[in-house]
Amino acid sequence: MSKTVIPPAPTLRLSNGVEMPRLGLGTWPMDDRESARAVAQAIETGYRLVDTAENYGNEAGVGEGLRASGVAREELFVTTKFNRKWHSREGVREATDRALKTLGLDYIDLMLIHWPNPDQDRYVEAFEGLLEMVEAGKIRAAGVSNFKPAHLQKLFDAGMVPVLNQIEQDPYHRREDLVKLHEAKGIATESWSPLGRAGALLDDPAIVAIARAHGVSTGQVVLRWHIQSGFVTTPKSADARRQAENLDIFGFTLTESEFAVLNGLGREDGSLTDADTFGH
């Protein structure tokens, strides 16, 4: 049986000029063994972006998968994130060195502050540390994850703007306040948990109807919505068939009316993780 190979996703130019693939592989909650296999398999399928984090506990496996893929390092884009214990300039240096060693890499393409943890209020200093790591050549781009407008504003007030903010987002939870702020500041938006939780989104009758019209899956419709919205996204899957399906969303386009239907599904159900109270 032949291996399914999909052309790599198109890229997005971050504000610092670094090119980042628009769609990649998420690796939470894979362990080292599963992530090593899934990453190598995904890269063989056509993926070039892989997303991991210190807190996932699988950076070693991700690094193993990158090396096993046989694809040149410069063709791959690796994102990782660090935890609250490193929220200082010296801490970020230690976190970066730790991540490089664990991943087995000479540099990281994009490093993110995983959560703002406003209770300790040290994320401004942490971002200063990230910029120092860019200057040192250890990372190519500095970003944040799960930052709300007030968290971003503290960075702006200090004269700093991240290239990207990775946030929980899907058609049910459009995060319009953040997206508009990102657009105004030149910050790329990346969606985590792009297919929603517990499968409810993928069973939505409106999305089912659009999927049937295009002869694709509901997951492909939702991922296409993320792409047409201008976002980067990293759906997680260790299954070869599903990996190929998730990447194969660049051969169809949602019509203006279909896109409007998806944009009209928003709901305020309070299910989003609150970065003011949660973080690690």
C-alpha positions, 0 to 999 in steps of 0.5 A: 500500500503506497504512502499518501503524500500531500504537498506541504502547506503554504506559509505565512510571513511573520512580522520579523520576516520568518516564513511559517507553514500555515498548518502543522502537527500538534503533539499534545497529549502524545508521549515520547514514543507516540510523538516520535512515530507520529512526527516522522510519519507526518513529515513523510506525509508532507507536514513541515510544522511541528508544535510541542511544549515543555509541559507536553513531556514529549520534546525528546520524542518530537526531536527523534521524529524530526531526525527520523524523517530524513528531511533537512532541518532548514525545511522544518519549522519547530515550535515549543513553549516553556513553563512559568518557572522560567519567567525571567530573563535568565530563566528563559535562557535556561529554558531555551538551552534545556529545550534545545538539548531535549529536542536535539536541535541547534535552534528553535524556529518559534518559542512561546511563553506557554501561559501568561500566569498573571498571578506571578506577573513576570511575563514581560521579563520573560518576553525580554528574555525571548528577544535576547534568545533571538539576538543570540541566534538560539530561536528565530522568532518570539511569541506567546500563547494564551495571552488575552488583550490585557496581557498583550497590552503590558508587552505593548506598553514595554515596547514589545510585540510578539510575532504570534499568539497561539490561542484556543479558537474554533468557529464556536469561539472566534475570539474576535477581540483578540483577532482584531488586536492581532491584526492591528499589531501585525501579530499572527493568530494560531489556533489550538484545539482547532476542531473544538472539544468533545466532537460537538463542532464536527457534528454541527448540522451546518458544518455537515451540510457544507462538508457534503457539498464539497465531498470532504469531512467536517474536520476539513471544513473547520480547518479550512475555516481557520486557513481562510480566516488567516490563521495558523493551526496545528491539529493533533493526530497520530493516525496516518489517514487523519494526518493526510486528511487534515493537511489536504485542505488546500484543494477546495475553498469555502464559498462566501456564504459558507464562510459566513455560516461558519462565522455565525456559529459563535457562542458564549458558553464559557468553556474556554480556558481562562488564562487569568486563572489557569497556567503552568 
